[in-house]
Structures are given as structure tokens and as C-alpha cells.
Amino acid sequence: METGGCLSSVIIANFQIHQMLKTKKIYIVLYQYQ
């Protein structure tokens, strides 16, 4: 079992979700200021 590989993939997935949420927030803010 590669627990290290599994853990890193989970961290990468969480990071990607976090980035998507951040860009979504930026889009919402920009949309509100239009």
C-alpha cells in the first residue's frame, strides 16, 4: 500500500478545489462591481 502517494493525491485534490473556490470568489466579486 502506498499511503504516501494516496495522501499526496488527496492534498493535490484539496488544493485544486481550494484554487477553484478562490477563482470563483474573484469572479463573483468582479461580476458584482460591473
PDB file as gemmi writes it, atoms N, CA and C in Angstrom:
CRYST1    1.000    1.000    1.000  90.00  90.00  90.00 P 1                      
ATOM      1  N   MET A   1       0.838  -1.212   0.000  1.00  0.00           N  
ATOM      2  CA  MET A   1       0.000   0.000   0.000  1.00  0.00           C  
ATOM      3  C   MET A   1       0.868   1.256   0.000  1.00  0.00           C  
ATOM      4  N   GLU A   2       0.598   2.150  -0.928  1.00  0.00           N  
ATOM      5  CA  GLU A   2       1.322   3.427  -0.982  1.00  0.00           C  
ATOM      6  C   GLU A   2       0.500   4.501  -0.290  1.00  0.00           C  
ATOM      7  N   THR A   3       0.622   4.565   1.036  1.00  0.00           N  
ATOM      8  CA  THR A   3      -0.150   5.563   1.778  1.00  0.00           C  
ATOM      9  C   THR A   3       0.340   6.966   1.447  1.00  0.00           C  
ATOM     10  N   GLY A   4       1.641   7.121   1.211  1.00  0.00           N  
ATOM     11  CA  GLY A   4       2.201   8.434   0.882  1.00  0.00           C  
ATOM     12  C   GLY A   4       1.636   8.959  -0.432  1.00  0.00           C  
ATOM     13  N   GLY A   5       1.555   8.089  -1.442  1.00  0.00           N  
ATOM     14  CA  GLY A   5       1.019   8.503  -2.738  1.00  0.00           C  
ATOM     15  C   GLY A   5      -0.450   8.870  -2.636  1.00  0.00           C  
ATOM     16  N   CYS A   6      -1.209   8.086  -1.869  1.00  0.00           N  
ATOM     17  CA  CYS A   6      -2.634   8.359  -1.687  1.00  0.00           C  
ATOM     18  C   CYS A   6      -2.817   9.704  -0.995  1.00  0.00           C  
ATOM     19  N   LEU A   7      -2.011   9.930   0.043  1.00  0.00           N  
ATOM     20  CA  LEU A   7      -2.116  11.173   0.815  1.00  0.00           C  
ATOM     21  C   LEU A   7      -1.803  12.374  -0.068  1.00  0.00           C  
ATOM     22  N   SER A   8      -0.760  12.274  -0.882  1.00  0.00           N  
ATOM     23  CA  SER A   8      -0.379  13.408  -1.734  1.00  0.00           C  
ATOM     24  C   SER A   8      -1.464  13.701  -2.766  1.00  0.00           C  
ATOM     25  N   SER A   9      -2.109  12.656  -3.292  1.00  0.00           N  
ATOM     26  CA  SER A   9      -3.175  12.885  -4.274  1.00  0.00           C  
ATOM     27  C   SER A   9      -4.369  13.570  -3.618  1.00  0.00           C  
ATOM     28  N   VAL A  10      -4.649  13.218  -2.359  1.00  0.00           N  
ATOM     29  CA  VAL A  10      -5.734  13.870  -1.624  1.00  0.00           C  
ATOM     30  C   VAL A  10      -5.397  15.341  -1.401  1.00  0.00           C  
ATOM     31  N   ILE A  11      -4.150  15.621  -1.037  1.00  0.00           N  
ATOM     32  CA  ILE A  11      -3.715  17.009  -0.816  1.00  0.00           C  
ATOM     33  C   ILE A  11      -3.823  17.800  -2.116  1.00  0.00           C  
ATOM     34  N   ILE A  12      -3.412  17.203  -3.229  1.00  0.00           N  
ATOM     35  CA  ILE A  12      -3.487  17.883  -4.533  1.00  0.00           C  
ATOM     36  C   ILE A  12      -4.947  18.165  -4.883  1.00  0.00           C  
ATOM     37  N   ALA A  13      -5.839  17.195  -4.643  1.00  0.00           N  
ATOM     38  CA  ALA A  13      -7.261  17.392  -4.935  1.00  0.00           C  
ATOM     39  C   ALA A  13      -7.822  18.531  -4.094  1.00  0.00           C  
ATOM     40  N   ASN A  14      -7.488  18.546  -2.798  1.00  0.00           N  
ATOM     41  CA  ASN A  14      -7.955  19.616  -1.917  1.00  0.00           C  
ATOM     42  C   ASN A  14      -7.426  20.964  -2.386  1.00  0.00           C  
ATOM     43  N   PHE A  15      -6.168  21.006  -2.816  1.00  0.00           N  
ATOM     44  CA  PHE A  15      -5.562  22.249  -3.294  1.00  0.00           C  
ATOM     45  C   PHE A  15      -6.285  22.753  -4.538  1.00  0.00           C  
ATOM     46  N   GLN A  16      -6.601  21.836  -5.468  1.00  0.00           N  
ATOM     47  CA  GLN A  16      -7.295  22.227  -6.697  1.00  0.00           C  
ATOM     48  C   GLN A  16      -8.680  22.774  -6.379  1.00  0.00           C  
ATOM     49  N   ILE A  17      -9.391  22.128  -5.438  1.00  0.00           N  
ATOM     50  CA  ILE A  17     -10.720  22.603  -5.036  1.00  0.00           C  
ATOM     51  C   ILE A  17     -10.604  23.993  -4.428  1.00  0.00           C  
ATOM     52  N   HIS A  18      -9.601  24.189  -3.576  1.00  0.00           N  
ATOM     53  CA  HIS A  18      -9.390  25.481  -2.926  1.00  0.00           C  
ATOM     54  C   HIS A  18      -9.128  26.561  -3.977  1.00  0.00           C  
ATOM     55  N   GLN A  19      -8.293  26.241  -4.979  1.00  0.00           N  
ATOM     56  CA  GLN A  19      -7.991  27.210  -6.036  1.00  0.00           C  
ATOM     57  C   GLN A  19      -9.255  27.557  -6.826  1.00  0.00           C  
ATOM     58  N   MET A  20     -10.072  26.547  -7.136  1.00  0.00           N  
ATOM     59  CA  MET A  20     -11.306  26.786  -7.881  1.00  0.00           C  
ATOM     60  C   MET A  20     -12.243  27.695  -7.094  1.00  0.00           C  
ATOM     61  N   LEU A  21     -12.367  27.444  -5.798  1.00  0.00           N  
ATOM     62  CA  LEU A  21     -13.234  28.276  -4.966  1.00  0.00           C  
ATOM     63  C   LEU A  21     -12.715  29.709  -4.924  1.00  0.00           C  
ATOM     64  N   LYS A  22     -11.386  29.860  -4.857  1.00  0.00           N  
ATOM     65  CA  LYS A  22     -10.799  31.200  -4.812  1.00  0.00           C  
ATOM     66  C   LYS A  22     -11.095  31.957  -6.105  1.00  0.00           C  
ATOM     67  N   THR A  23     -10.923  31.299  -7.259  1.00  0.00           N  
ATOM     68  CA  THR A  23     -11.176  31.971  -8.530  1.00  0.00           C  
ATOM     69  C   THR A  23     -12.666  32.261  -8.676  1.00  0.00           C  
ATOM     70  N   LYS A  24     -13.515  31.364  -8.155  1.00  0.00           N  
ATOM     71  CA  LYS A  24     -14.961  31.593  -8.202  1.00  0.00           C  
ATOM     72  C   LYS A  24     -15.308  32.846  -7.416  1.00  0.00           C  
ATOM     73  N   LYS A  25     -14.715  32.990  -6.240  1.00  0.00           N  
ATOM     74  CA  LYS A  25     -14.956  34.178  -5.407  1.00  0.00           C  
ATOM     75  C   LYS A  25     -14.529  35.435  -6.149  1.00  0.00           C  
ATOM     76  N   ILE A  26     -13.378  35.383  -6.816  1.00  0.00           N  
ATOM     77  CA  ILE A  26     -12.879  36.544  -7.561  1.00  0.00           C  
ATOM     78  C   ILE A  26     -13.861  36.890  -8.682  1.00  0.00           C  
ATOM     79  N   TYR A  27     -14.368  35.869  -9.393  1.00  0.00           N  
ATOM     80  CA  TYR A  27     -15.326  36.109 -10.468  1.00  0.00           C  
ATOM     81  C   TYR A  27     -16.597  36.755  -9.928  1.00  0.00           C  
ATOM     82  N   ILE A  28     -17.073  36.276  -8.775  1.00  0.00           N  
ATOM     83  CA  ILE A  28     -18.283  36.832  -8.161  1.00  0.00           C  
ATOM     84  C   ILE A  28     -18.060  38.297  -7.801  1.00  0.00           C  
ATOM     85  N   VAL A  29     -16.906  38.598  -7.215  1.00  0.00           N  
ATOM     86  CA  VAL A  29     -16.597  39.984  -6.827  1.00  0.00           C  
ATOM     87  C   VAL A  29     -16.537  40.870  -8.069  1.00  0.00           C  
ATOM     88  N   LEU A  30     -15.850  40.408  -9.122  1.00  0.00           N  
ATOM     89  CA  LEU A  30     -15.747  41.201 -10.351  1.00  0.00           C  
ATOM     90  C   LEU A  30     -17.123  41.405 -10.969  1.00  0.00           C  
ATOM     91  N   TYR A  31     -17.954  40.368 -10.919  1.00  0.00           N  
ATOM     92  CA  TYR A  31     -19.293  40.446 -11.502  1.00  0.00           C  
ATOM     93  C   TYR A  31     -20.147  41.469 -10.758  1.00  0.00           C  
ATOM     94  N   GLN A  32     -19.991  41.527  -9.435  1.00  0.00           N  
ATOM     95  CA  GLN A  32     -20.777  42.456  -8.627  1.00  0.00           C  
ATOM     96  C   GLN A  32     -20.388  43.899  -8.912  1.00  0.00           C  
ATOM     97  N   TYR A  33     -19.122  44.145  -9.239  1.00  0.00           N  
ATOM     98  CA  TYR A  33     -18.663  45.521  -9.451  1.00  0.00           C  
ATOM     99  C   TYR A  33     -19.018  46.058 -10.838  1.00  0.00           C  
ATOM    100  N   GLN A  34     -19.509  45.197 -11.729  1.00  0.00           N  
ATOM    101  CA  GLN A  34     -19.841  45.650 -13.081  1.00  0.00           C  
ATOM    102  C   GLN A  34     -21.091  46.517 -13.097  1.00  0.00           C  
TER     103      GLN A  34                                                      
END                                                                             
